[in-house]
Amino acid sequence: MSQTTRAGLAAALLGLALGCLALGPGLGWGFVLLHDMVFVPDPEFSAWTFGLAGGAARVVPSDAVVTALAQVLPAELVQKLILLGIFVLGCTGAALLSPSASLGPRLVAGAFYVWNPYVAERLLIGQWALLLGYAGLPWVVRAVWSGRRRAVAVLPAAVGGFAAMTVTALTALPLALARRGWREVIVTAGVLVAFSLPWLAATALRPEGLAADPVGIEAFAARADTPFGAVGSLLSLGGIWNARAVPPGYETWVGAVARLLLVVAGVVAFLRSELPFRRGLAGAALVGLAVASVGVSEPGRVAYEQVVGWWGGFAVFRDAQQFIAPLTLVAALGLGALTERVAGRRAWVGAMALVPVAVLPTLAWGALGTLGAVAYPSSWSAARAVIERDPEPGDVLVLPFESYRRFPWNGDRPVLDPAQRFFAVGGRRVVTNDAVRVGDLVVGSEDPRARELEHVLGGPSPDLPGAGIRYVIVNAGTVEERARFDVWLRRAHVLVHDRDLRLYRVEGPVSH
């Protein structure tokens, strides 16, 4: 067995172990439903799956890939394999990118790359598709620098979609420029564009175009989740906008100082290393940090708002913390290089491999139980069966008209309403609200159909059949909201009714 093969196998096993440790109870049978992480049993292909309905085509092609895999394997198992695959792919890629002749430094680089604040926060906000692209980033660096197998290396990001490919492009293009100049940039850009065609085509086919609410720039800008402010948090590889996506106990001074010092040590060691791609990757990390930091200031937010006004696709820059991914890779490889210097002292090498876990211990066991696997209630399946058997046309409206839910059966974890995926059967469109509330800010809907329904629901007695609605699902809501819905639906037939969900079929001819 060659040294490279041995290192790859060891890193894959380490990544698998760290993935199991991080996911913990989330590996139980059922689904992990948290923030943007939404998987459903027996998913079906729909217009929404391909980005031809709803808001921006962010689920393209990731949802189509999951749906295809779920035709062969149980969807619960598909989710576990993807989440564990992120840890295995990322750890192996970083380990093989490290040039060390010793196994220890490679494993240190791999361990840090998959166990750090960036991975923790993106996992807890449920952005598995972005993390899939992140896991493939070391492979992209390797492919671009060698000039071989770019297409294979880009595949994880291509599956991840819009944000994952944008982060990958930000990393790959400076590397290509540093390697062979503009010719390599053109070739690399060609590969990136080719693998971006699924969501580019879906965006181009939208008759209403692509719009984004500039409010999202302020709502999703990097935030301070350490005592060092927003920029200090970004340098610590944190800074996510959602306070609920931060590991428990993350804000303590001791942990924050340790994580910042670890990143700084890794960056310094990387800059002092002899890695051939040092300048290119350092340039990508600097650009990524700059992109993430722009939204921290008022002038920066104004600039981003203007750019988003030109084209809605630039809204990918509003959640700019995601662009510190190349900085994370720089720190990981630097820590591997630092370990190389003490490789003669095996005790120190072993200790270095444990440092990433030691400075972020609360990622373990599903972030101390934040992640968990649950089953959908039987009433959800019963409602889907009713809708699937009905040959009559008409959309499905989900109430309350809010994008995120806290279900008792999901441990009251916040999650993007799964109804849009769960009830998309028989070609029927499921209409939910995609507006997002962040504190006192509301980022407006990108879906013209949702905006249309919002106006309809603003009246005292909405004409749902006239708005093309045949079924209404009520799966949450306060006592006051449910009472209002009862008035709206007093003439509708109740087909499924329990504490978790009510399904109504509204009366009257449905407009097409």
FITILO-976121 format. One record per residue (C-alpha): residue number from 1; residue in one letter; x, y, z negated. Coordinates in Angstrom, 3 decimals. Each point is the difference from the previous one (the first is absolute). Example, Ala and Ser with C-alpha at 12.3 -4.5 7.8 and 13.67 -1.06 7.14 Angstrom:
FITILO-976121
> 1_A_12.300_-4.500_-7.800
> 2_S_1.370_3.440_0.660
END
This chain:
FITILO-976121
> 1_M_0.000_0.000_0.000
> 2_S_1.432_3.376_1.042
> 3_Q_0.498_2.796_-2.484
> 4_T_-2.701_2.100_1.686
> 5_T_-2.509_-2.848_-0.085
> 6_R_0.761_-0.675_-3.657
> 7_A_-0.416_3.672_-0.863
> 8_G_-3.268_0.195_1.919
> 9_L_-1.415_-3.072_-1.718
> 10_A_1.048_1.210_-3.458
> 11_A_-1.470_3.445_0.651
> 12_A_-3.268_-1.512_1.261
> 13_L_-0.317_-2.058_-3.186
> 14_L_0.802_3.071_-2.102
> 15_G_-2.605_2.025_1.884
> 16_L_-2.571_-2.742_-0.530
> 17_A_0.765_-0.091_-3.730
> 18_L_-0.248_3.791_-0.297
> 19_G_-3.233_-0.015_2.013
> 20_C_-1.542_-2.574_-2.332
> 21_L_1.142_2.031_-2.999
> 22_A_-1.403_3.249_1.417
> 23_L_-3.343_-1.411_1.153
> 24_G_-0.616_-2.154_-3.063
> 25_P_-3.744_-0.527_-0.507
> 26_G_-0.609_1.292_3.509
> 27_L_1.176_-3.381_1.272
> 28_G_-3.043_-1.700_-1.514
> 29_W_-2.709_-1.204_2.380
> 30_G_-2.087_2.895_1.192
> 31_F_0.778_3.452_1.359
> 32_V_2.116_2.861_-1.291
> 33_L_-2.230_3.047_0.498
> 34_L_1.728_3.221_-1.033
> 35_H_-0.215_3.453_1.591
> 36_D_0.753_-0.498_3.732
> 37_M_0.614_-3.744_-0.262
> 38_V_-3.201_-1.571_1.307
> 39_F_-0.282_-3.575_1.227
> 40_V_-3.293_-1.848_0.469
> 41_P_-0.950_-3.661_0.507
> 42_D_-0.625_-1.179_3.550
> 43_P_0.559_3.378_1.681
> 44_E_-1.412_0.539_3.476
> 45_F_1.326_2.107_2.851
> 46_S_-1.907_3.232_0.528
> 47_A_0.369_3.370_1.674
> 48_W_1.341_1.318_-3.304
> 49_T_2.699_-2.715_-0.051
> 50_F_1.368_1.376_3.282
> 51_G_-0.241_3.660_-1.010
> 52_L_-2.968_0.696_2.293
> 53_A_-2.319_0.973_-2.860
> 54_G_0.486_1.946_-3.201
> 55_G_2.836_2.424_-0.654
> 56_A_3.624_-0.075_1.145
> 57_A_1.255_-3.393_1.189
> 58_R_2.076_-0.654_-3.134
> 59_V_-1.122_-3.628_-0.221
> 60_V_1.310_-0.733_3.524
> 61_P_1.365_-2.571_0.542
> 62_S_0.412_-1.205_-3.609
> 63_D_-3.669_-0.897_-0.496
> 64_A_-0.131_-1.828_3.331
> 65_V_3.048_-2.066_-0.977
> 66_V_-1.545_-0.865_-3.376
> 67_T_-3.290_-0.897_1.666
> 68_A_1.796_-2.244_2.494
> 69_L_1.966_-1.756_-2.750
> 70_A_-3.182_-0.453_-2.021
> 71_Q_-1.444_-2.082_2.838
> 72_V_2.664_-2.595_-0.812
> 73_L_0.624_0.426_-3.737
> 74_P_-2.222_1.102_-2.884
> 75_A_0.114_3.799_-0.229
> 76_E_1.033_-0.277_-3.657
> 77_L_3.096_-1.931_1.040
> 78_V_0.742_2.439_2.836
> 79_Q_0.181_2.841_-2.492
> 80_K_2.355_-1.902_-2.346
> 81_L_2.308_-0.959_2.863
> 82_I_0.193_3.580_1.263
> 83_L_0.743_1.457_-3.434
> 84_L_2.648_-2.602_-0.806
> 85_G_1.377_0.350_3.522
> 86_I_0.671_3.695_-0.632
> 87_F_2.322_-0.878_-2.889
> 88_V_1.703_-2.843_1.859
> 89_L_0.500_1.962_3.229
> 90_G_1.209_3.150_-1.742
> 91_C_2.381_-1.725_-2.384
> 92_T_1.492_-2.153_2.749
> 93_G_0.377_2.911_2.411
> 94_A_1.799_2.234_-2.499
> 95_A_2.252_-2.867_-1.117
> 96_L_1.039_-0.849_3.571
> 97_L_0.535_3.668_0.853
> 98_S_2.547_0.227_-2.801
> 99_P_3.451_-0.835_1.446
> 100_S_1.347_-1.571_-3.181
> 101_A_1.837_-3.292_0.261
> 102_S_-1.358_-0.933_-3.439
> 103_L_-3.515_-1.140_-0.771
> 104_G_-0.430_2.097_-3.158
> 105_P_0.119_3.472_1.593
> 106_R_-2.386_-1.112_2.737
> 107_L_-2.530_-1.198_-2.580
> 108_V_0.303_3.247_-1.952
> 109_A_-0.830_1.969_3.155
> 110_G_-2.925_-2.290_0.777
> 111_A_-1.364_0.081_-3.545
> 112_F_0.021_3.778_-0.227
> 113_Y_-1.567_0.428_3.420
> 114_V_-3.143_-1.893_-1.029
> 115_W_-0.101_0.982_-3.680
> 116_N_-0.052_3.783_-0.291
> 117_P_-2.494_2.846_-0.555
> 118_Y_-0.771_0.346_3.725
> 119_V_-1.122_-3.626_0.293
> 120_A_-1.812_0.126_-3.337
> 121_E_-2.034_3.086_0.835
> 122_R_-0.836_-1.034_3.549
> 123_L_-1.041_-3.437_-1.257
> 124_L_-2.214_1.513_-2.691
> 125_I_-1.665_2.325_2.490
> 126_G_-0.653_-3.043_2.168
> 127_Q_1.946_1.002_3.109
> 128_W_1.124_-3.473_0.957
> 129_A_0.209_0.874_3.711
> 130_L_2.477_2.813_-0.679
> 131_L_2.019_-2.336_-2.237
> 132_L_0.127_-2.552_2.800
> 133_G_1.744_2.591_2.170
> 134_Y_2.218_0.935_-2.938
> 135_A_1.024_-3.645_-0.414
> 136_G_1.052_-0.097_3.654
> 137_L_2.065_3.190_-0.232
> 138_P_3.378_-1.707_-0.738
> 139_W_-0.560_-2.246_3.000
> 140_V_-0.691_3.047_2.176
> 141_V_3.247_1.647_-1.157
> 142_R_1.892_-3.183_0.830
> 143_A_-1.631_-0.325_3.421
> 144_V_0.450_3.637_1.025
> 145_W_3.642_0.034_-1.047
> 146_S_0.785_-3.248_1.809
> 147_G_-2.129_0.907_3.020
> 148_R_-1.718_-3.415_-0.107
> 149_R_-3.438_-1.354_-0.920
> 150_R_-1.603_3.379_-0.580
> 151_A_-3.411_-1.307_0.994
> 152_V_0.107_-2.852_-2.543
> 153_A_1.204_2.326_-2.760
> 154_V_-2.797_2.496_0.631
> 155_L_-2.774_-2.620_-0.221
> 156_P_-0.758_0.389_-3.754
> 157_A_-0.406_3.758_0.400
> 158_A_-2.061_-0.511_3.152
> 159_V_-2.415_-2.182_-1.965
> 160_G_-0.020_2.599_-2.776
> 161_G_-1.207_2.664_2.410
> 162_F_0.137_3.770_0.189
> 163_A_1.771_0.946_-3.249
> 164_A_2.350_-2.985_0.030
> 165_M_1.104_0.732_3.564
> 166_T_0.488_3.693_-0.767
> 167_V_2.259_-0.797_-2.962
> 168_T_1.872_-2.497_2.161
> 169_A_0.462_2.561_2.783
> 170_L_1.326_2.555_-2.461
> 171_T_2.618_-2.571_-1.058
> 172_A_0.840_-1.536_3.369
> 173_L_0.421_3.085_2.174
> 174_P_2.763_1.733_-2.040
> 175_L_1.803_-3.352_-0.096
> 176_A_-0.305_-0.377_3.749
> 177_L_1.356_3.503_0.533
> 178_A_2.970_-0.681_-2.295
> 179_R_0.704_-3.338_1.704
> 180_R_0.006_0.690_3.733
> 181_G_-1.474_3.438_0.582
> 182_W_-3.097_0.962_1.935
> 183_R_-0.088_-3.081_2.192
> 184_E_-0.477_-2.195_-3.076
> 185_V_-2.597_2.445_-1.343
> 186_I_-2.032_-0.321_3.209
> 187_V_0.155_-3.813_-0.047
> 188_T_-0.943_-0.164_-3.681
> 189_A_-2.794_2.522_0.457
> 190_G_-1.313_-2.075_2.888
> 191_V_-0.208_-3.084_-2.212
> 192_L_-1.733_1.974_-2.759
> 193_V_-2.563_1.472_2.391
> 194_A_-0.692_-3.384_1.588
> 195_F_-0.731_-1.581_-3.382
> 196_S_-2.112_2.992_-1.007
> 197_L_-2.352_-0.437_2.955
> 198_P_-2.787_-1.751_-1.992
> 199_W_-0.722_3.036_-2.166
> 200_L_1.024_2.508_2.680
> 201_A_-2.509_-1.547_2.405
> 202_A_-2.728_-0.115_-2.650
> 203_T_0.598_3.673_-0.762
> 204_A_-0.055_0.946_3.690
> 205_L_-3.293_-1.870_0.536
> 206_R_-1.817_1.938_-2.719
> 207_P_-2.457_2.249_1.879
> 208_E_-0.093_2.479_-2.883
> 209_G_3.796_0.215_-0.254
> 210_L_1.885_-0.045_-3.276
> 211_A_-0.503_2.627_-2.672
> 212_A_1.401_0.237_-3.520
> 213_D_-0.920_2.234_-2.912
> 214_P_2.958_2.282_-0.889
> 215_V_-1.105_-0.267_-3.655
> 216_G_1.732_-3.385_0.034
> 217_I_3.385_1.743_0.132
> 218_E_-0.455_1.339_-3.524
> 219_A_-1.913_-3.023_-1.258
> 220_F_2.627_-2.543_1.075
> 221_A_3.175_2.026_-0.564
> 222_A_2.708_-1.530_-2.185
> 223_R_-0.612_0.390_-3.730
> 224_A_2.233_-0.123_-3.051
> 225_D_-0.278_-3.419_-1.635
> 226_T_3.227_0.427_-1.986
> 227_P_1.201_2.827_-2.287
> 228_F_2.206_1.280_2.876
> 229_G_-2.697_1.650_2.106
> 230_A_-1.218_-0.955_3.467
> 231_V_3.381_0.066_1.763
> 232_G_1.687_-1.818_-2.899
> 233_S_-2.744_-2.618_0.170
> 234_L_0.628_-0.446_3.722
> 235_L_3.711_-0.440_-0.675
> 236_S_-0.994_-2.664_-2.521
> 237_L_-1.925_-1.681_2.861
> 238_G_-3.361_0.910_-1.545
> 239_G_-2.171_3.081_0.358
> 240_I_-3.226_-1.542_1.305
> 241_W_-3.069_2.252_0.017
> 242_N_-2.303_-2.438_-1.811
> 243_A_0.608_-0.138_-3.757
> 244_R_-1.854_-3.343_-0.184
> 245_A_2.590_-1.610_2.278
> 246_V_2.828_0.422_-2.498
> 247_P_1.209_-3.015_-2.031
> 248_P_-0.904_0.056_-3.714
> 249_G_2.471_1.911_-2.184
> 250_Y_1.738_1.423_3.043
> 251_E_0.185_3.550_-1.369
> 252_T_2.309_-0.750_-2.971
> 253_W_3.238_1.988_-0.122
> 254_V_2.262_-3.021_-0.486
> 255_G_-1.380_-1.860_3.005
> 256_A_-0.115_3.122_2.186
> 257_V_3.641_0.872_-0.743
> 258_A_1.112_-3.587_0.619
> 259_R_-1.790_-0.213_3.352
> 260_L_1.323_3.363_1.188
> 261_L_3.579_-0.872_-0.987
> 262_L_-0.295_-3.352_1.759
> 263_V_-1.128_1.634_3.248
> 264_V_2.706_2.678_-0.200
> 265_A_2.663_-2.645_-0.655
> 266_G_-1.222_-1.991_2.992
> 267_V_-0.056_3.010_2.320
> 268_V_3.504_1.117_-1.032
> 269_A_1.361_-3.523_0.448
> 270_F_-1.658_-0.234_3.421
> 271_L_1.528_3.288_1.154
> 272_R_3.424_-1.178_-1.143
> 273_S_-0.353_-3.398_1.661
> 274_E_1.398_-1.072_3.360
> 275_L_-3.309_-1.178_1.425
> 276_P_0.061_0.619_3.771
> 277_F_-3.528_1.432_0.060
> 278_R_0.612_2.204_-3.055
> 279_R_-0.438_3.354_1.746
> 280_G_-3.066_-1.010_1.991
> 281_L_-1.876_-1.473_-2.963
> 282_A_1.073_2.855_-2.283
> 283_G_-1.375_2.421_2.589
> 284_A_-3.301_-1.893_0.102
> 285_A_-0.189_0.032_-3.817
> 286_L_0.650_3.743_-0.073
> 287_V_-2.678_0.663_2.616
> 288_G_-2.456_-2.204_-1.873
> 289_L_0.666_1.780_-3.289
> 290_A_-0.412_3.361_1.724
> 291_V_-3.330_-1.054_1.544
> 292_A_-1.202_-1.190_-3.420
> 293_S_1.127_3.206_-1.711
> 294_V_-1.538_2.503_2.428
> 295_G_-3.507_-0.451_-1.405
> 296_V_1.195_0.765_-3.521
> 297_S_0.154_3.747_0.760
> 298_E_-2.826_2.280_1.077
> 299_P_1.738_1.121_3.251
> 300_G_0.661_-3.646_0.815
> 301_R_-3.651_-0.922_-0.471
> 302_V_-1.065_2.891_2.212
> 303_A_2.374_-1.217_2.717
> 304_Y_-1.367_-3.539_-0.229
> 305_E_-3.576_1.289_0.150
> 306_Q_0.802_1.836_3.213
> 307_V_1.543_-3.126_1.531
> 308_V_-3.017_-2.116_-0.976
> 309_G_-2.203_2.626_1.610
> 310_W_1.793_-0.577_3.310
> 311_W_-0.648_-3.759_-0.042
> 312_G_-1.677_-2.165_-2.621
> 313_G_2.609_-2.733_0.395
> 314_F_2.512_2.185_-1.825
> 315_A_-2.043_-0.661_-3.134
> 316_V_2.391_-2.906_-0.562
> 317_F_2.364_2.613_-1.464
> 318_R_-2.428_1.049_-2.711
> 319_D_0.848_-3.083_-2.109
> 320_A_3.644_0.898_0.463
> 321_Q_1.395_-1.961_-2.953
> 322_Q_-0.088_-3.088_2.200
> 323_F_2.892_1.403_2.065
> 324_I_2.564_-0.524_-2.767
> 325_A_0.159_-3.653_1.106
> 326_P_3.444_0.403_1.679
> 327_L_1.309_1.620_-3.203
> 328_T_-1.055_-3.152_-1.837
> 329_L_2.001_-2.120_2.434
> 330_V_3.017_2.301_-0.411
> 331_A_-0.151_-0.393_-3.788
> 332_A_-0.379_-3.788_0.260
> 333_L_2.984_-0.429_2.311
> 334_G_2.016_2.392_-2.148
> 335_L_-0.681_-2.050_-3.119
> 336_G_1.131_-3.054_1.917
> 337_A_3.218_1.812_0.917
> 338_L_0.447_1.085_-3.621
> 339_T_-0.421_-3.588_-1.116
> 340_E_2.662_-1.041_2.518
> 341_R_2.525_2.073_-1.935
> 342_V_-0.615_-1.966_-3.185
> 343_A_-0.505_-3.331_1.767
> 344_G_3.022_-1.448_-1.775
> 345_R_-1.906_0.251_-3.242
> 346_R_-2.812_-2.469_0.504
> 347_A_-1.787_1.020_-3.192
> 348_W_-0.347_3.548_1.352
> 349_V_-1.324_-1.300_3.314
> 350_G_-2.707_-1.975_-1.784
> 351_A_-0.921_3.013_-2.104
> 352_M_-0.227_2.240_3.079
> 353_A_-2.481_-2.406_1.609
> 354_L_-2.286_0.396_-3.030
> 355_V_0.240_3.803_-0.191
> 356_P_-2.872_0.750_2.453
> 357_V_-2.393_-2.056_-2.112
> 358_A_1.402_1.409_-3.249
> 359_V_-0.629_3.644_0.970
> 360_L_-3.511_-0.741_1.315
> 361_P_-1.262_-2.851_-2.185
> 362_T_-3.676_0.972_0.171
> 363_L_-0.257_-1.028_3.642
> 364_A_0.135_-3.576_-1.273
> 365_W_-3.121_-2.155_-0.343
> 366_G_-2.039_2.045_2.393
> 367_A_1.031_3.283_-1.615
> 368_L_-1.074_-1.402_-3.366
> 369_G_-3.315_-1.265_1.321
> 370_T_-0.863_2.892_2.314
> 371_L_-0.080_-2.505_2.851
> 372_G_-2.445_-2.853_-0.274
> 373_A_-1.761_-2.486_2.274
> 374_V_-3.797_0.009_0.083
> 375_A_-2.789_-1.653_1.975
> 376_Y_-2.753_1.947_1.713
> 377_P_-3.423_-0.417_-1.677
> 378_S_-2.400_-2.482_1.529
> 379_S_-2.452_2.823_0.744
> 380_W_2.493_1.481_2.486
> 381_S_0.103_-3.264_1.931
> 382_A_-3.785_-0.308_-0.154
> 383_A_-0.423_3.505_1.416
> 384_R_2.465_-0.668_2.791
> 385_A_-1.877_-3.173_0.957
> 386_V_-3.284_1.936_0.240
> 387_I_1.539_2.697_2.194
> 388_E_1.735_-2.575_2.197
> 389_R_-3.251_-1.873_0.725
> 390_D_-1.868_3.119_1.121
> 391_P_0.024_0.482_3.814
> 392_E_-1.474_3.507_-0.184
> 393_P_2.385_2.933_0.570
> 394_G_0.894_2.649_-2.535
> 395_D_2.889_1.053_-2.209
> 396_V_0.661_-0.703_-3.656
> 397_L_0.224_2.955_-2.391
> 398_V_1.882_-0.400_-3.283
> 399_L_-1.015_2.057_-3.045
> 400_P_1.137_1.891_-1.994
> 401_F_1.522_1.918_2.887
> 402_E_3.502_0.034_-1.502
> 403_S_3.177_-1.659_1.249
> 404_Y_1.323_-1.593_-3.197
> 405_R_-1.712_-2.292_-2.489
> 406_R_0.536_-1.419_-3.484
> 407_F_-1.756_-3.349_-0.211
> 408_P_-0.418_-1.789_-3.360
> 409_W_0.729_-3.300_1.740
> 410_N_3.361_1.466_1.144
> 411_G_0.991_1.064_-3.500
> 412_D_-1.024_3.616_0.791
> 413_R_3.096_0.416_2.165
> 414_P_-0.403_2.783_2.579
> 415_V_-0.247_-1.408_3.511
> 416_L_-0.933_1.250_3.454
> 417_D_-3.514_-1.341_0.508
> 418_P_0.404_-3.502_1.502
> 419_A_-3.495_0.151_1.525
> 420_Q_1.285_1.413_3.296
> 421_R_1.940_-3.200_0.610
> 422_F_-2.224_-2.443_-1.876
> 423_F_-3.297_0.766_1.779
> 424_A_1.347_0.661_3.511
> 425_V_-1.657_-3.112_1.452
> 426_G_-1.685_-0.635_3.304
> 427_G_1.423_3.159_1.506
> 428_R_-1.921_2.115_-2.491
> 429_R_1.573_3.287_-1.100
> 430_V_0.374_0.705_-3.713
> 431_V_-0.023_3.700_-0.879
> 432_T_1.804_1.161_-3.120
> 433_N_1.352_3.374_-0.976
> 434_D_3.735_0.363_0.655
> 435_A_0.354_3.346_-1.785
> 436_V_2.508_-0.260_-2.856
> 437_R_-0.171_1.782_-3.355
> 438_V_3.321_0.895_-1.610
> 439_G_-0.628_1.889_-3.204
> 440_D_-2.001_3.095_0.943
> 441_L_0.891_-0.320_3.682
> 442_V_-2.081_-1.808_2.602
> 443_V_1.711_-1.100_3.207
> 444_G_-2.750_0.060_2.604
> 445_S_-1.212_-2.955_2.027
> 446_E_1.691_-0.890_3.288
> 447_D_-2.902_-2.167_1.186
> 448_P_-2.611_1.857_2.101
> 449_R_-2.623_-2.640_-0.874
> 450_A_0.627_0.502_-3.715
> 451_R_-0.263_3.774_0.387
> 452_E_-3.300_-0.451_1.860
> 453_L_-1.394_-2.196_-2.802
> 454_E_1.211_2.454_-2.617
> 455_H_-2.291_2.650_1.492
> 456_V_-2.897_-2.464_0.131
> 457_L_0.473_-0.975_-3.641
> 458_G_0.031_3.641_-1.036
> 459_G_-3.799_0.202_0.356
> 460_P_-2.558_-1.045_-2.655
> 461_S_-1.400_-2.826_2.135
> 462_P_2.551_-1.083_2.620
> 463_D_-1.266_-1.611_3.203
> 464_L_2.306_-3.024_0.004
> 465_P_-1.559_-1.898_2.949
> 466_G_0.191_3.212_2.014
> 467_A_3.702_0.117_-0.844
> 468_G_0.492_-3.537_1.331
> 469_I_0.016_-1.766_-3.387
> 470_R_-1.678_-3.393_-0.455
> 471_Y_1.581_-1.161_-3.262
> 472_V_1.061_1.823_-3.137
> 473_I_2.358_-1.469_-2.573
> 474_V_0.218_1.457_-3.506
> 475_N_3.044_-1.420_-1.728
> 476_A_0.761_2.625_-2.653
> 477_G_-1.214_3.342_-1.324
> 478_T_-1.138_1.755_-3.138
> 479_V_-3.492_-0.376_-1.445
> 480_E_-0.978_3.329_1.566
> 481_E_1.391_-0.998_3.413
> 482_R_-1.808_-3.327_-0.020
> 483_A_-3.259_1.722_-0.929
> 484_R_0.430_2.344_2.983
> 485_F_0.714_-2.947_2.285
> 486_D_-3.171_-1.721_-1.256
> 487_V_-2.014_3.012_1.142
> 488_W_1.656_-0.031_3.410
> 489_L_-0.582_-3.738_0.394
> 490_R_-3.429_-0.361_-1.645
> 491_R_-1.502_-1.377_3.236
> 492_A_2.965_-2.234_0.848
> 493_H_0.053_-3.768_-0.519
> 494_V_2.304_-1.203_-2.770
> 495_L_1.699_-3.133_1.330
> 496_V_2.771_-0.521_-2.570
> 497_H_-0.066_1.413_-3.502
> 498_D_2.325_-0.557_-2.926
> 499_R_2.250_2.119_-2.215
> 500_D_2.845_-0.030_2.536
> 501_L_-1.850_0.855_3.207
> 502_R_-3.365_0.842_1.512
> 503_L_-0.785_-0.477_3.683
> 504_Y_-2.895_1.878_1.618
> 505_R_-1.479_-0.242_3.494
> 506_V_-1.531_3.325_0.897
> 507_E_-3.316_0.337_1.819
> 508_G_-0.516_1.715_3.338
> 509_P_1.454_-0.214_3.515
> 510_V_3.743_0.405_-0.023
> 511_S_1.414_2.634_2.339
> 512_H_2.858_-1.174_2.193
END
